[in-house]
Amino acid sequence: MKTEKEKMITGEKYNPADPRLVLDRARASRICTKYNKRSFNEINMKSRLMRKLINTDGVSWVKPPFYCDYGYNIFIGKNVMLNYGCVILDVCPVKIGGHTLIGPNTHIYTACHSLDPEERIAVVEFGKPVTIGKNVWIGGNCTILPGVTIGDNSVIGAGSVVTKDIPSNSIAFGNPAKVKS
């Protein structure tokens, strides 16, 4: 039988009130709080805190404040920059390819709630993974919705809401974001 954590990560319906998940979110919250309180010149301490939280292939820059649900479902390539105010709700994997720039106040969501009101009352959730390719530039104040894939070398214009996959080598913007070239 799968644990609630296993169900969550694979996108199945799960109970977010599971004690293990509550502890995991509390851990991530503590690390984010410590990270966000560190001064700019405490680079080594900040790097150690971030490596405790997320999975990364190398050097990346995460400007505070940064918030996430769990951290262990976030996978970041080399030379990635998450600008100020990034929020990642990572109930499912979030993969961000190398050399990607994510603008300030961008939110990436994998968490979903049922459209059925009875399931919402019963505190049933599920998720869909998000994948952002290599060398992507996401402008400020964007929202990336659950289940979206953004292809390599794409640009997402500031303020966009990405509701569907964006092919590689595209420029997309708007609400909802549409490919323009």
N, C-alpha and C positions, 0 to 999 in steps of 0.2 A: 504494500500500500504506500502511495506517495505521501510525502510530508506536504504541509501547506506551502512551504518554501519551494519545494520542487514543482508543485502545481503552479505557483505564481510565476516562476521563471520560465516555464514552458508555455505560458499563456492560457492555462486552464483556469476555470473558476476556482477561487480560493477564499479563505477567511482571513482578512487582514488583521483580525483581533487575535490570531494565534500567538501565544506567548513568545515563541521564538522570533516571530516577525516583529513583534512589539519591541523586543530587546535589540534586534538588529537595527530598527529605525532609531531607537534611542542612542545606540552607539554612533551611527552616522550623524545624528544631530549633535552629539557631543564633539565629534571631530570637526564638523563644520563650524560650530561655535568657536572652538579654539582657533581654527584656521582664520576665521573672519576677524578675530580680535588681534591677531598678530600684526605688528607693524611691517611696513614695506621692506625694511632692511633685515628682517629675520628670515631671509631666503632659505637657509638650510633647514630651520625648524618647520617652515611652511611646506617645503618639499617632502620632508619626512611625514608630516601629517597627511598630505595628499596621497602619498604612496601607501599609507595605511588604509585609505578610503577607496581609491579607484585603481584600476588596472591600466598601466601605461607602458608603452614600448620605449620610452625615452623622455627627453626633455619636453615639457609642456608648460604652459603658463595658464594659471587659473587665477583671475583677479577677483578679490573678495568684493562684495559678499558672494558666496557660492552656497547653494543648497541642493541636497538630493535626498531621496528616501533611504537608499541602502548603500550606494557606492559600489558594492561588489558586482553590480550588473553594468557598470560603466567601463568601456574599453576604449582607450584613447591612443592613437598612433603618435609618432614622433612629430615634434614641432607644431603642436596644436595650441591655439590660444582661445581660451574662454574668457570673454571680457566681463566687466563688472555686472553683477546681478543675475548671473546665469542660474537657472533652476532646471534640474533634471529629475523627473519622477521616473525612477528606474526600477519598476516592478518586473520588467522584462529587460533583456539586454539592449543597451545603447552602444553602438559601435561608431566611432568617429575616426575616419582615416587621417593619415599623416598630412601635415602642412595645411590643415583646415583652420580657418579663422571664424569664430562665432562672436557676433556683435553683442553689445551690452543689452541686458534685460531680455535675452532670448530664453524662451522656455521650451523644453523638450519633454513631451509627455508619452509614456508608454501605458499609463494606468487608464483603465476603462471601467465604467459603471454600467450596469444593465439598464436597458430601456424599459424593462418590466419593473413597475413600482414595488411589487412584492419582493423581488430579488434585492432591490436597493434597500428596503426595510430590513431584510434578512442579512444585510452586510455581506453581500457576495460581490466580489470584484474579479476582474481578469485583466490581462494586458496584451499588448501587441508590441513586438520589438521595433526599434527605430535604427536605421543604418544611414550614416552620412559618409559619403565616399571621401577619397583623397583630394586634396587641393580644392576644397569647397570654401566659398566665402558666403557666410550668412550674415546679412545686415542686422542692425540693432532692432530690438523690439519685435522679433519674429516669434512665431509659435509653430512648433513642429508637432503634429498630432500623431497618435498611436498608429503603428503599422506602416509608416512612411519610409521610403528609401529615396535618398537624394544621391544621384550619380556623381562620379568623379568630375572634377573641373567645373562644377556648376556654381552659379551665383544666385542667391535668393535675396531679393530687394528688401530694404528696411521696411518693417511693419507688416510683412507678409504673414499669412496664415497658410501653412502647407498642409493640405488635407489629403493629397494624393502623391504618388511617386513622381519624382522629377528625373528625367533621363540625364545621362552624362552629357557634359558639354553644353548645358542649357543655361539660359537666363530666365528666371521666373520671378514674378512679383504679383502682389495684390491679395485680396481677401475674397474668395480663396485664391491662392497663388496659381497663376497660369503661365505656361511656358510662352515666352515672347520671342525668343530666338535660339 
